[in-house]
Amino acid sequence: MINLAVWSGPRNISTALMYSFGNRDDFEIIDEPFYGNYLIETGLDHPMREEIISSQPKNVSSVIDSLTQDRLAAGKNLYQKHMTKHMVGSVPRDWLGEVNHVFLLRHPARVISSFVKKYNKISEEEVGLKKQVELFLEIKKRGLEPVVVNSEDIRKKPEDTLTKLCERINLDFKKSMLSWPRGGHKNDGVWAPHWYESAHKSTGFSGPEDDLPKLKGRNANIAKASMPLYRSLLKFAI
C-alpha cells in the first residue's frame, strides 16, 4: 500500500491533483493536515483562520500518526496534500522517512498572480518554494527518491504525465484520475469555500495555461527571487 505525501505551494493545481487521486477507488485523501498548526505558530490572519484552527487537531503528534499509519490495516492508499510552508518549527520531520514523496511545481509568476486574488499579503515564504527546496534536499539526504512533477505538464498532457507519475511510485494508472465530480470532495478542508471555487467548478484538468502573467512592483520582485529555487527543482521533473 502507498502512503503519498505531495508537497506544493499555493495555487498550484494541488487541489485538482488531490481530486484526481481522490477519484480512484483505492485511495483516501487528506487535505493540508498541518494548516491549523501553521496558523497558530505563525499568527497569520488567513481567511477563515479560526474555523481552520478549530477544524484540526491541536496535537501535531496525532496528525503525524494519521499520516503514517499502516495502510494495509487501513485498507486503502493515502494521498496527503501538503503546503510546504506548513512545515514550521513545531512539526517534527522524523516521519518523512516513512512515506513516499512527490513535489508539485508551478511557475512563481502564475502562483503569485493567482494567490493575490484570494490573499493580498503575499511574501516569498507564502509562495513556498524556499521550503519546498529545503524539504526536497532533506528527503534526498534520507536516501529517498522524491518525484518532481511540473503542473504545466499535467495540464498539457494529463494522461501521459500522470502515467509517468504512477510508474515512478509503483502504482497502476487509472482512467478515473482524469476526471472527478463537480462540487468538491467530502474530505475538503473547511477552507474550501474561500480557496477552492475554481476547483469546485471543474470536472478535470483545465488544459494548457495562457502566457505568463505580467507582475509589477513587489509581486514581480518576489517572483524574481523565487525563480532560482523553481529552476533548481524543475530540472528533476519527470
SULDA-V448038 format. One record per backbone hydrogen bond with DSSP energy under -1.0 kcal/mol. CO is the residue of the C=O (numbers start at 1). NH is the residue of the N-H. If there is no record, write none. Layout:
co: [CO & CO]
nh: [NH & NH]
//
This chain:
co: [2 & 3 & 4 & 5 & 6 & 7 & 8 & 13 & 14 & 15 & 16 & 17 & 18 & 19 & 21 & 26 & 28 & 30 & 32 & 34 & 35 & 36 & 37 & 38 & 39 & 44 & 46 & 48 & 49 & 50 & 51 & 59 & 60 & 61 & 62 & 63 & 64 & 70 & 71 & 77 & 78 & 79 & 80 & 81 & 82 & 83 & 84 & 86 & 88 & 93 & 95 & 100 & 101 & 102 & 103 & 105 & 107 & 108 & 109 & 110 & 111 & 112 & 115 & 115 & 123 & 124 & 128 & 129 & 130 & 131 & 132 & 133 & 134 & 135 & 136 & 137 & 139 & 140 & 147 & 148 & 149 & 150 & 150 & 151 & 152 & 153 & 157 & 158 & 159 & 160 & 161 & 162 & 163 & 164 & 165 & 166 & 167 & 174 & 175 & 176 & 185 & 189 & 191 & 191 & 192 & 196 & 200 & 203 & 216 & 217 & 218 & 219 & 220 & 221 & 222 & 223 & 226 & 227 & 228 & 229 & 230 & 231 & 233 & 234]
nh: [78 & 100 & 80 & 102 & 82 & 104 & 84 & 17 & 18 & 19 & 20 & 21 & 22 & 23 & 24 & 77 & 79 & 81 & 35 & 38 & 39 & 40 & 41 & 42 & 43 & 46 & 49 & 52 & 53 & 54 & 55 & 63 & 64 & 65 & 66 & 67 & 68 & 74 & 75 & 28 & 4 & 30 & 6 & 32 & 8 & 86 & 87 & 88 & 91 & 96 & 98 & 5 & 147 & 7 & 149 & 151 & 111 & 112 & 113 & 114 & 115 & 116 & 118 & 119 & 127 & 128 & 132 & 133 & 134 & 135 & 136 & 137 & 138 & 139 & 140 & 141 & 144 & 143 & 103 & 238 & 105 & 153 & 154 & 155 & 156 & 157 & 161 & 162 & 163 & 164 & 165 & 166 & 167 & 168 & 169 & 171 & 170 & 177 & 178 & 179 & 188 & 192 & 194 & 195 & 196 & 200 & 183 & 180 & 219 & 221 & 222 & 223 & 224 & 225 & 226 & 227 & 230 & 231 & 232 & 233 & 234 & 235 & 236 & 237]
//
